[in-house]
Amino acid sequence: MTEILVQRQVLSLPEIAQIWQDIEHESTSFFLSWSWIGTWLLTLSQPLHVFVFYRTGNLQNPIGICIAGEISKSGFGIGYKQLYLNQSGKQPLDQAWIEYNDILANEQDIQACRNAWINHCFIHDKIDCVIINTSKIEARDWSDNGLFNTEQEIVQGFAKHLTPEFADLHSLLGSFSKNRRAQIKRALRYIESEYGNIVITQHTGIDALEHLHPLGELHKSRWGESDFGSGFDNPKFVEFHQQLLLLQHPKQDIHLLEFTAGKINLGYLYNFKSNGKVYFYLSGVNYVSADNKCKVGLVMHSLAMQYYARLDCNSYDFLGGESPYKTSLSDHQYRFYSTHLSRNSMTYQIKRSLHKVQTLLTKPA
């Protein structure tokens, strides 16, 4: 395996951009593209760690890079340090949630970079726990020596293969189950008979920015009072997406698809299109009938799949998180892993427990 040198460097945003874009390649997921990472860094007021990777003996040409936020916690005077890959570790700053999380490197170097980074964090930087959220990489693949303890949670992901035939809605609907196909057909007939023909309008750039607020209002009406909450109640989340929509992305497209039927706005799908893949990020749905005859969400996703099949896209990715509509509209599943690696499990767990106890004791009644 290639011997890798890891350096933690103090770099300006333009310097990070230069290295990142030099390493970024065609198979890079949207969430590891400079479009995503650079926009996220623009919204942060606090500096984060920048790790740059080199092959030993060649310090002129970086082969990998990642960002990490360090969080220090303590309980009864005993402290511990956590490091978050490509996140700050602070929920309001990370609510624009990264998926497909990883170090950015070429395929031939990525495994060596992962192992080298974990060793560097624990041995050189004396980190107690490294946290890697929503990655396709299992816990066991982050360390090559088995010396670190691991905890792993699995989040199911869902996607649909798109083919040119799906540019025809009848063919697309034929790929779903009989029950789901019948539901969507009934919903289409109901919407068009009650409100009018369904029209899709693609908004990008400043045009999309004007539709971000109505999308946010629909999203808040659905999720604002839930346990998850709506990111649109978080100013940092809103700022991130405002910046993301306005910046130029030569290799990716950011789409707000608006669905209307006659004079009725049915809702929006917020999607990222990159390298022939479409990532569904979030939606705002106008549930126009109390009895849900319209099945607006199912209709919008089905029509979006047809729309992107016409653009020669090959995948419609629902990303992580289980939901019946994802299960019924997808044709394959995959796994995301959220991994905690720690040097000494017993010591770290004691430190974490002390922090939790102190937090509970000092919490206002």
DRENPALUM-736032 format. One line per field, with one value per residue: residue number from 1; residue in one letter; x, y, z of N, C-alpha, C in turn. Coordinates in pm, whole numbers, plus 50000, padded with zeros to 5 digits. Atoms other than C-alpha are relative to their C-alpha. Layout:
<sites>
seq = NUM|...;
type = A|...;
n_x = X|...;
n_y = Y|...;
n_z = Z|...;
ca_x = X|...;
ca_y = Y|...;
ca_z = Z|...;
c_x = X|...;
c_y = Y|...;
c_z = Z|...;
</sites>
This chain:
<sites>
seq = 1|2|3|4|5|6|7|8|9|10|11|12|13|14|15|16|17|18|19|20|21|22|23|24|25|26|27|28|29|30|31|32|33|34|35|36|37|38|39|40|41|42|43|44|45|46|47|48|49|50|51|52|53|54|55|56|57|58|59|60|61|62|63|64|65|66|67|68|69|70|71|72|73|74|75|76|77|78|79|80|81|82|83|84|85|86|87|88|89|90|91|92|93|94|95|96|97|98|99|100|101|102|103|104|105|106|107|108|109|110|111|112|113|114|115|116|117|118|119|120|121|122|123|124|125|126|127|128|129|130|131|132|133|134|135|136|137|138|139|140|141|142|143|144|145|146|147|148|149|150|151|152|153|154|155|156|157|158|159|160|161|162|163|164|165|166|167|168|169|170|171|172|173|174|175|176|177|178|179|180|181|182|183|184|185|186|187|188|189|190|191|192|193|194|195|196|197|198|199|200|201|202|203|204|205|206|207|208|209|210|211|212|213|214|215|216|217|218|219|220|221|222|223|224|225|226|227|228|229|230|231|232|233|234|235|236|237|238|239|240|241|242|243|244|245|246|247|248|249|250|251|252|253|254|255|256|257|258|259|260|261|262|263|264|265|266|267|268|269|270|271|272|273|274|275|276|277|278|279|280|281|282|283|284|285|286|287|288|289|290|291|292|293|294|295|296|297|298|299|300|301|302|303|304|305|306|307|308|309|310|311|312|313|314|315|316|317|318|319|320|321|322|323|324|325|326|327|328|329|330|331|332|333|334|335|336|337|338|339|340|341|342|343|344|345|346|347|348|349|350|351|352|353|354|355|356|357|358|359|360|361|362|363|364|365;
type = M|T|E|I|L|V|Q|R|Q|V|L|S|L|P|E|I|A|Q|I|W|Q|D|I|E|H|E|S|T|S|F|F|L|S|W|S|W|I|G|T|W|L|L|T|L|S|Q|P|L|H|V|F|V|F|Y|R|T|G|N|L|Q|N|P|I|G|I|C|I|A|G|E|I|S|K|S|G|F|G|I|G|Y|K|Q|L|Y|L|N|Q|S|G|K|Q|P|L|D|Q|A|W|I|E|Y|N|D|I|L|A|N|E|Q|D|I|Q|A|C|R|N|A|W|I|N|H|C|F|I|H|D|K|I|D|C|V|I|I|N|T|S|K|I|E|A|R|D|W|S|D|N|G|L|F|N|T|E|Q|E|I|V|Q|G|F|A|K|H|L|T|P|E|F|A|D|L|H|S|L|L|G|S|F|S|K|N|R|R|A|Q|I|K|R|A|L|R|Y|I|E|S|E|Y|G|N|I|V|I|T|Q|H|T|G|I|D|A|L|E|H|L|H|P|L|G|E|L|H|K|S|R|W|G|E|S|D|F|G|S|G|F|D|N|P|K|F|V|E|F|H|Q|Q|L|L|L|L|Q|H|P|K|Q|D|I|H|L|L|E|F|T|A|G|K|I|N|L|G|Y|L|Y|N|F|K|S|N|G|K|V|Y|F|Y|L|S|G|V|N|Y|V|S|A|D|N|K|C|K|V|G|L|V|M|H|S|L|A|M|Q|Y|Y|A|R|L|D|C|N|S|Y|D|F|L|G|G|E|S|P|Y|K|T|S|L|S|D|H|Q|Y|R|F|Y|S|T|H|L|S|R|N|S|M|T|Y|Q|I|K|R|S|L|H|K|V|Q|T|L|L|T|K|P|A;
n_x = 50084|49926|49975|50063|49969|50113|49964|50106|49948|50080|50014|50110|50104|49953|49900|50075|50072|49905|49966|50122|50043|49899|50017|50136|50002|50134|50083|50025|50142|50031|49977|49856|49956|49973|50128|50060|49906|49963|50115|50012|49893|50032|50100|49945|49920|49892|49906|49997|49874|49984|49900|49955|49933|49894|49918|49870|49896|50052|50080|50040|50127|50098|50081|50126|50030|50127|50023|50052|50029|49964|50085|49949|50103|49945|50092|49930|49859|49932|50039|49972|50007|50062|49971|50107|49956|50077|50104|49946|50035|50104|50120|50052|49910|49994|50134|49989|49937|49921|50015|49884|49887|49873|49886|49991|49875|50021|50037|49883|49938|50097|49995|49880|50025|50090|49924|49900|50067|50041|49879|49951|50090|49986|49862|49935|50084|50053|50146|50061|50101|50022|50138|50019|50144|50065|49898|50018|49887|50024|49907|49879|49914|49931|49875|49935|49923|50088|49971|50099|50135|50094|50146|50052|50144|50030|50114|50031|50017|50088|49981|50070|49928|50075|49964|50065|50142|50081|50047|50143|50056|50061|49891|49952|50098|49998|49890|50041|50093|50137|50074|49946|50033|50142|50013|49948|50091|50121|49966|49982|50132|50071|49942|50024|50143|50040|49923|49944|49881|49883|49887|49875|49913|49869|49943|49859|49939|50078|50140|50028|49994|50130|50095|49953|50087|50123|49963|49976|50126|50064|49919|50025|50136|49998|49899|49963|50039|49960|49877|49886|50001|49969|49880|50034|50006|49860|49942|49878|50047|50054|49887|49928|50069|50001|49869|49987|50080|49948|49866|49989|49953|49977|50013|50124|50120|50086|50134|50128|50108|50130|50111|50127|50115|50086|49954|49958|49861|49999|49882|49865|49893|49868|49915|49865|49969|49855|49945|50106|50080|50085|50014|50115|49954|50118|50120|50108|50119|50130|50096|50117|50126|49987|50003|49878|50028|49908|49868|49919|49859|49976|50015|49885|49880|50015|49981|49860|49923|50021|49933|49854|49972|49991|49871|49900|49945|50005|50033|50077|49956|50078|49908|50022|50122|50106|50135|50072|49997|49869|49997|50085|49958|49862|49981|49888|49968|49860|49985|49910|49952|49950|49897|49922|49878|49935|49873|50020|50145|50041|49965|50083|50138|50006|49996|50130|50102|49982|50052|50146|50048|49985|50099|50130|50002|49996|50111|50101|50121;
n_y = 49880|49875|49932|49869|49899|49912|49872|49905|49873|49878|49955|49909|50064|50022|50107|50126|50020|50043|50141|50081|50010|50077|50142|50041|50074|50021|50087|49936|49975|49857|49954|49977|49903|49866|49930|50020|49971|49859|49922|50021|49926|49857|49963|50021|49890|50059|50079|50144|50062|50045|50106|50021|50130|50010|50120|49975|49967|49908|49901|49894|50034|50060|50107|50008|49887|50003|49898|50061|49912|50057|49960|50039|50010|50042|50030|49998|49967|50098|49963|50086|49929|50070|49942|50033|49992|49911|49935|49917|50056|49916|50033|49894|49982|50125|50046|50027|50128|50065|50144|50055|49935|50070|49918|49985|50052|50090|50135|50082|49952|49966|50088|49964|49870|50022|50060|49904|49889|50049|50012|49865|49936|50058|50007|49869|49892|50042|49994|50112|50067|49948|50027|49993|50017|50021|50041|50134|50081|50065|49966|50082|49955|49875|50026|50121|50069|50062|49954|49903|50051|49942|50008|49975|49999|50016|49928|50057|49909|50053|49937|50058|49994|49938|50043|49914|50035|49933|49871|50025|50020|50133|50096|49978|50051|50145|50055|50001|50107|49981|49914|49863|49950|49962|49880|49884|49971|49938|49866|49916|49970|49913|49865|49934|49972|49899|49876|49973|50075|49978|49939|49992|49887|50012|49872|50004|49870|49898|50038|50098|49931|49939|50105|50068|49965|50081|50138|50007|49992|50132|50093|49973|50043|50147|50052|49904|50044|50140|50020|49963|49857|49958|49918|49863|49920|49977|49900|50049|50092|49917|49930|50097|50029|49877|49994|50113|49971|49884|50022|50073|50137|50046|50145|50047|49917|49994|49980|50000|50034|49955|50076|49928|50055|49882|49889|50056|50042|50130|50010|49991|50094|49936|50109|49974|50084|50005|50121|50090|50042|49899|50020|49929|49948|49975|49961|49925|50059|49942|50111|49922|50063|50050|50147|50044|50064|49951|50065|49902|50038|50109|49947|49914|50082|50078|49908|49958|50109|49989|49877|50021|50102|49926|49931|50107|50036|50146|50037|49906|50044|49941|49982|50082|49985|50091|49949|50090|49957|50033|50145|50041|49937|50037|50139|50057|49936|50001|49965|49900|50034|49895|50073|49939|50074|49946|50066|50089|49993|49983|49865|49904|50010|49936|49855|49961|50013|49889|49880|50007|49978|49858|49926|50018|49933|49854|49959|49927|50077;
n_z = 50000|50009|49873|50008|49899|49972|49939|49968|50051|49990|50138|50031|50080|50138|50003|49988|50127|50104|49977|50011|50140|50072|49968|50037|50126|50056|49917|49870|49974|49987|49863|49983|50101|49946|49997|49867|49891|50004|49954|49855|49933|50008|49899|49866|49945|49922|50081|49980|50038|50138|50010|50137|50010|50101|50001|49937|50097|50102|49928|50092|50065|49909|50058|49927|49912|49928|49898|49877|49887|49870|49888|49869|49897|49872|49890|49872|50021|50086|50135|50114|50128|50111|50131|50094|50139|50089|49923|49891|49870|49941|50077|50089|50114|50076|50039|50144|49967|50104|50019|50073|49933|50015|50040|50146|50056|50113|49958|49968|49876|49897|49884|49923|49936|49886|49891|49953|49928|49868|49918|49969|49903|49867|49952|50005|49947|49870|50000|49930|50083|50135|50039|50145|50020|50129|50098|50055|49954|49872|49893|50007|50109|49966|49929|50049|49897|49902|49865|49956|49977|50096|49988|50135|50024|50142|50056|50132|50113|50104|50130|50115|50127|50108|50135|50100|50016|49898|50052|50020|49866|49993|49975|49863|49905|50010|49921|49860|49965|50052|49909|50007|50134|50001|49917|50071|50113|49944|49953|50120|50055|49906|50004|50128|50015|49902|50002|50132|50038|49915|50070|49924|50036|49936|49958|49962|49974|49929|50017|49895|49871|49976|49962|49879|49887|50000|49970|49856|49926|50011|49921|49858|49964|49987|49908|49897|49866|49981|49923|50084|50027|50137|50014|50039|49877|49961|50092|50065|50104|50109|50062|50082|50125|50080|50065|50093|50119|50072|50052|50126|49981|50137|50016|49939|50014|49883|50055|49930|50092|49952|50060|49993|50072|50013|49916|49872|49981|49931|49915|50056|49970|50002|50047|50051|50116|50012|50062|50042|49885|49937|49857|49943|49871|49915|50075|49937|50063|49968|49990|50040|49958|49863|49999|50070|50128|50103|49992|50071|49995|50095|50136|50033|50020|50124|50113|49999|50060|50145|50042|50003|50102|50125|49999|50007|49870|49981|49863|49918|49868|49891|49888|49882|49922|50046|50016|50091|50140|50054|50022|50112|50126|50032|50041|49927|49874|49961|49860|49945|49866|49911|49927|49893|49968|49879|49966|49886|49987|49862|49957|50072|49952|49868|50022|50057|49896|49907|50067|50001|49863|49967|50080|49936|49870|50018|50086|49924|49969;
ca_x = 50000|50119|50283|50094|50200|49921|49967|49730|49769|49648|49514|49302|48974|49128|49418|49177|48975|49284|49384|49026|48946|49278|49193|48820|48741|48447|48333|48333|47989|47811|47854|48233|48245|48382|48032|47908|48219|48319|47968|47954|48291|48170|47892|48123|48269|48496|48815|48822|49114|49238|49420|49625|49762|50085|50275|50591|50877|50651|50532|50471|50158|49870|49675|49395|49223|48951|48806|48734|48577|48710|48481|48614|48384|48436|48266|48383|48711|48792|48796|48787|48816|48597|48678|48406|48493|48371|48149|48192|48040|47785|47431|47320|47627|47590|47215|47290|47373|47654|47600|47847|48097|48462|48810|48856|49121|49166|49046|49398|49492|49170|49206|49561|49447|49166|49400|49669|49421|49280|49630|49729|49422|49474|49852|49964|49667|49562|49195|48971|48702|48669|48314|48232|47864|47669|47950|47938|48252|48212|48383|48631|48765|48880|49160|49414|49556|49252|49375|49078|48733|48441|48069|47856|47500|47341|47112|46938|46964|46735|46772|46609|46797|46684|46680|46595|46263|46152|46121|45781|45567|45381|45711|45826|45503|45528|45847|45662|45449|45091|44951|45184|45130|44751|44782|44990|44760|44454|44631|44732|44375|44237|44480|44434|44054|44030|44302|44443|44741|45058|45350|45711|45923|46295|46438|46813|47036|46870|46540|46559|46650|46316|46140|46345|46116|45787|45963|46079|45729|45591|45879|45820|45448|45532|45838|45851|45672|45826|46111|46340|46234|46284|46620|46439|46398|46780|46938|47266|47084|46900|47222|47395|47127|47102|47476|47456|47186|47370|47720|47829|47878|48046|48023|47689|47334|47120|46750|46432|46158|45823|45506|45184|44837|44632|44657|44759|45121|45163|45511|45885|46163|46514|46761|47131|47234|47593|47771|47445|47305|47021|47023|46686|46769|46436|46083|45803|45463|45124|44887|44594|44335|44276|44213|44544|44371|44629|44936|45125|45466|45442|45324|45606|45877|45737|45722|46070|46208|46052|46191|46547|46527|46467|46790|46976|47034|47098|47009|46754|46895|46663|46967|46951|46651|46369|46022|45748|45753|46128|46088|45811|45969|46325|46463|46776|46900|47240|47382|47526|47736|47780|48099|48258|48620|48788|49134|49028|48663|48639|48823|48630|48294|48373|48462|48142|47934|48083|48002|47641|47599|47737|47512|47206|47304|47358|47050|46794|46487;
ca_y = 50000|50353|50529|50850|51165|51367|51736|51965|52300|52656|52758|53040|52958|53019|52787|52515|52565|52522|52191|52064|52138|51991|51660|51655|51409|51292|51027|51267|51277|51611|51627|51610|51857|52206|52329|52179|52202|52550|52686|52533|52684|53026|53017|52935|53203|52962|52808|52432|52194|52126|51797|51755|51417|51346|51042|51017|51180|51399|51701|51910|51730|51677|51356|51408|51663|51684|51930|51852|52033|51975|51985|51982|51865|51801|51662|51736|51873|51572|51664|51484|51586|51480|51536|51543|51463|51741|51878|52137|51926|52199|52113|52457|52470|52109|52096|52132|51765|51605|51257|51025|51162|51074|51211|51353|51149|50944|50585|50440|50648|50675|50367|50458|50814|50692|50475|50743|51008|50797|50715|51082|51198|50956|50935|51284|51506|51305|51304|51087|51014|51058|51083|51015|51069|50937|50767|50466|50340|50086|50138|49854|50023|50338|50173|49917|49817|49718|49917|50151|50077|50134|50207|50206|50304|50215|50442|50292|50473|50433|50498|50429|50337|50556|50433|50615|50424|50608|50927|50772|50793|50471|50280|50438|50358|50002|49960|50015|49764|49713|49884|50184|50221|50229|50488|50721|50687|50766|51064|51199|51171|51337|51631|51700|51674|51898|52155|52120|51976|51936|52154|52125|52442|52414|52705|52767|53048|53371|53242|52946|53179|53354|53020|52914|53101|52939|52603|52673|52765|52435|52247|52416|52342|51971|51937|52244|52082|51736|51585|51654|52014|52210|52345|52652|52764|52773|53093|52912|52643|52908|53104|52792|52720|53083|53076|52735|52854|53173|53039|52911|52534|52437|52061|52042|52171|52283|52253|52364|52185|52359|52157|52339|52224|52508|52788|52553|52522|52154|52198|52179|51923|52048|51834|51820|51689|51573|51325|51180|51129|51317|51356|51440|51665|51793|51886|52125|51966|52134|51865|52006|51748|51656|51291|51274|51161|51363|51173|51487|51364|51040|51228|51483|51219|51008|51307|51414|51071|51103|51456|51347|51037|51280|51454|51120|51085|50731|50747|50915|50897|50953|50959|50832|50778|50527|50616|50412|50631|50577|50202|50184|50417|50283|49966|49926|50007|50085|50168|50477|50432|50676|50571|50660|50550|50587|50506|50353|50265|50239|50566|50751|50619|50730|51078|51094|50974|51237|51506|51385|51376|51727|51851|51704|51846|52195|52196|52457|52308;
ca_z = 50000|49922|50218|50289|50473|50638|50714|50898|50723|50773|50431|50295|50120|49773|49862|49977|49658|49440|49600|49617|49253|49136|49306|49226|48947|48739|48985|49281|49442|49451|49829|49796|49508|49563|49483|49811|50031|49916|49970|50317|50413|50298|50558|50851|51075|51263|51120|51074|51036|50683|50625|50308|50193|50003|49889|50096|49906|49693|49890|49580|49461|49706|49646|49899|50119|50383|50633|50998|51291|51642|51944|52301|52579|52947|53254|53607|53474|53255|52888|52557|52192|51900|51533|51263|50901|50666|50942|51216|51493|51565|51461|51330|51103|50986|50918|50548|50587|50389|50245|50067|50320|50266|50217|49867|49684|49369|49378|49386|49693|49891|50112|50212|50285|50511|50715|50735|50848|51131|51254|51234|51428|51716|51735|51632|51723|52031|51933|52152|51892|51516|51382|51017|50942|50643|50452|50221|50398|50678|51013|50955|50640|50819|51013|50896|51234|51440|51739|51754|51887|51654|51683|51371|51284|50951|50752|50451|50118|49817|49444|49108|48791|48503|48143|47819|47809|48122|47919|47846|48160|48078|48070|48395|48577|48449|48651|48982|49169|49052|49361|49346|48971|49021|49299|49084|48782|48997|49150|48808|48681|48995|48988|48618|48636|48945|48875|48522|48339|48543|48431|48549|48553|48622|48822|48853|48978|49085|48947|49187|49473|49433|49484|49786|50027|49912|49912|50267|50382|50249|50412|50748|50737|50701|50925|51148|51444|51399|51600|51305|51254|50933|50826|50697|51060|51081|50934|50862|50663|50461|50402|50275|50018|49910|49838|49671|49431|49338|49279|48939|48926|48597|48665|48846|48814|49107|49024|49193|49004|49047|48983|48899|48793|48649|48905|49188|49304|49392|49534|49468|49447|49526|49331|49249|48907|48872|48644|48514|48863|49030|49407|49561|49858|49992|49892|49970|49908|49895|50022|49830|49942|50305|50216|50022|49702|49511|49635|49538|49654|49456|49148|49167|49206|48921|48687|48799|48707|48363|48335|48417|48197|47911|48014|47983|48357|48479|48849|49076|49428|49727|49961|50319|50544|50527|50405|50234|49922|49881|49917|49658|49400|49417|49264|49474|49821|49967|50308|50469|50782|51068|51241|51575|51617|51957|52090|52419|52437|52818|52883|52616|52736|53092|52968|52761|53055|53287|53030|53002|53382|53421|53139|53311|53650|53512|53289|53401|53569;
c_x = 50088|50017|49957|50046|49879|50051|49875|50053|49903|49996|49885|49896|50044|50104|49934|49931|50093|50033|49878|49962|50102|49980|49863|50000|49857|49911|49973|49851|49977|50037|50148|50055|50030|49872|49938|50094|50035|49888|49983|50107|49974|49906|50054|50082|50121|50094|49990|50137|49996|50112|50031|50088|50100|50056|50135|50106|49954|49904|49957|49860|49905|49916|49865|49983|49868|49997|49950|49981|50031|49911|50062|49886|50065|49888|50079|50151|50077|49951|50029|49974|49939|50032|49896|50048|49903|49875|50066|49982|49895|49875|49950|50086|50003|49864|49986|50083|50075|49965|50113|50130|50127|50112|49996|50138|49966|49980|50121|50064|49905|50011|50121|49982|49910|50079|50100|49937|49958|50120|50052|49914|50022|50142|50065|49918|49931|49848|49945|49902|49991|49861|49984|49854|49966|50101|49964|50106|49970|50109|50133|50097|50071|50134|50058|50071|49914|50021|49893|49863|49902|49855|49944|49848|49977|49876|49977|49985|49921|50024|49924|50089|49909|50052|49932|49851|49911|49966|49853|49940|49938|50106|50052|49903|49994|50110|49968|49907|49860|49922|50047|49968|49855|49977|50042|49910|49872|50028|50019|49865|49925|50053|49964|49852|49955|50068|50057|50125|50119|50117|50120|50081|50130|50054|50146|50047|49910|49850|49960|49998|49866|49895|50042|49909|49868|50026|50019|49873|49925|50074|49974|49861|49993|50089|50028|49970|50041|50125|50122|50010|50030|50126|49969|49970|50140|50063|50124|49966|49951|50113|50078|49932|49983|50132|50014|49926|50062|50135|49996|50061|50023|49976|49869|49886|49920|49860|49896|49895|49868|49891|49871|49893|49897|50058|50055|50149|50000|50121|50129|50081|50133|50101|50138|50027|50150|50042|49893|49911|49919|49986|49881|50036|49884|49884|49915|49873|49875|49898|49860|49868|50022|50005|50117|49971|50106|50133|50105|50147|50034|49994|50122|50125|49991|50024|50144|50089|49986|50077|50151|50039|50012|50130|50116|50070|49980|49962|49923|50016|49920|50085|49954|49870|49888|49865|49927|50007|50135|50008|49924|50044|50143|50006|50128|50029|50151|50007|50094|50039|50040|50089|50065|50121|50064|50123|49982|49854|49957|50028|49911|49856|49985|49999|49866|49890|50009|49946|49847|49942|50009|49899|49862|49990|49993|49887|49894|49875|49883;
c_y = 50125|50061|50145|50088|50092|50126|50080|50139|50114|50062|50098|49925|49983|49888|49863|49967|49946|49851|49911|49977|49926|49850|49948|49935|49967|49916|50057|50024|50150|50052|50014|50094|50133|50083|49990|50047|50148|50090|49989|50080|50150|50044|49988|50121|49947|49923|49852|49947|49959|49897|49976|49874|50000|49859|50036|50021|50093|50099|50116|49977|49933|49894|49986|50119|49973|50114|49929|50106|49929|50057|49948|50001|49955|49970|49989|50017|49904|50022|49893|50077|49908|50074|49949|50018|50084|50055|50082|49935|50079|49993|50113|50020|49877|49953|49987|49873|49941|49851|49953|50060|49916|50103|50013|49953|49914|49857|49918|50040|50005|49911|50031|50132|49984|49947|50098|50111|49957|49987|50137|50064|49947|50011|50138|50109|49965|50019|49877|49922|50070|49955|50025|49969|49976|49975|49863|49903|49942|50035|49926|50048|50132|49978|49867|49922|49938|50044|50092|49934|50072|49981|50041|49995|49995|50080|49949|50111|49932|50074|49923|50013|50064|49949|50092|49971|50075|50144|49992|49963|49861|49894|50013|49940|49848|49934|49996|49881|50033|50098|50145|50064|50048|50127|50125|50037|50067|50143|50096|50040|50099|50143|50071|50030|50112|50135|50036|49919|50038|50049|50002|50119|49986|50139|49978|50141|50094|49974|49899|50066|50063|49898|49927|50029|49922|49852|49982|50003|49867|49897|50018|49954|49849|49954|50089|49955|49855|49992|50043|50151|50028|50085|50144|50089|50037|50098|49950|49903|50080|50072|49907|49980|50124|50012|49891|50028|50110|49976|49922|49863|49939|49851|49944|50096|49991|50036|50013|49971|50042|49925|50080|49923|50111|50114|49953|49964|49871|49985|50004|49876|50073|49890|50050|49902|50006|49867|49897|49950|50118|49963|50082|50041|50028|50046|50093|49960|50072|49886|50056|49935|49935|49848|49940|49922|50035|49927|50088|49961|49890|50049|50082|49917|49920|50089|50051|49892|50002|50119|49977|49888|50066|50078|49901|49974|49851|49957|50112|49954|50074|50028|49920|50030|49917|50070|49910|50044|49969|49851|49962|50059|49962|49856|49940|50083|49991|50046|50119|49955|50127|49931|50086|49909|50065|49918|49896|50006|50027|50142|50104|49997|50062|50151|50050|49996|50114|50130|50001|50027|50147|50084|49990|50076|50151|50051|50072|49915|50049;
c_z = 50000|50139|49987|50115|50014|50067|50030|49969|50026|49860|49988|49916|49855|49990|50014|49868|49892|50015|49975|49853|49915|50019|49956|49861|49961|50089|50139|50019|50017|50138|50033|49894|50068|50003|50139|50111|50004|50048|50151|50076|49999|50112|50142|50044|50076|49909|50034|49960|49853|49997|49852|49998|49885|50001|50059|49892|49890|50067|49911|49944|50098|49928|50070|50091|50071|50101|50125|50107|50130|50109|50129|50101|50130|50098|50128|49983|49913|49857|49897|49872|49893|49870|49900|49856|49917|50067|50110|50136|50074|49913|49911|49875|49909|49950|49849|49987|49882|49995|49907|50056|49988|49989|49849|49954|49880|50051|50043|50133|50118|50123|50087|50072|50122|50120|50059|50082|50140|50091|50042|50109|50141|50054|50006|50068|50131|50011|50072|49913|49865|49955|49850|49973|49853|49888|49946|50055|50138|50100|49985|49893|50028|50069|49955|50109|50110|50143|50057|50012|49908|50045|49865|49999|49849|49965|49859|49897|49889|49869|49892|49877|49895|49866|49900|49983|50099|49963|49964|50135|50016|50031|50142|50102|49998|50081|50150|50026|49948|50087|49991|49866|49994|50081|49924|49883|50049|50043|49883|49941|50089|49992|49872|49979|50092|49976|49862|49975|50089|49914|50094|49948|50077|50031|50040|50031|50077|49988|50109|50137|50036|50045|50127|50119|49997|50022|50150|50082|49994|50086|50149|50043|50019|50115|50121|50142|50028|50087|49921|49982|49854|49999|49967|50120|50050|49902|49927|49886|49880|49928|49909|49866|49913|49924|49894|49870|49915|49935|49868|50026|49862|49978|50054|49970|50129|49950|50111|49894|50064|49923|50019|49922|49990|50081|50135|49997|50082|50091|49920|50037|49983|49971|49959|49886|49976|49940|49965|50111|50052|50147|50048|50143|50095|49912|50084|49929|50049|49999|49976|50038|50137|50005|49922|49872|49896|49999|49933|49998|49901|49856|49962|49975|49870|49878|49994|49939|49848|49944|49986|49905|49863|49988|50002|50133|50023|50140|50068|50144|50108|50124|50122|50072|49943|49996|49901|49854|49936|49966|49873|49866|49959|49949|50058|50124|50025|50145|50018|50140|50073|50102|50108|50023|50122|50034|50110|50038|50144|50048|49935|50049|50138|49985|49945|50106|50101|49940|50002|50139|50037|49924|50063|50131|49988|49912|50083|50021|49918;
</sites>
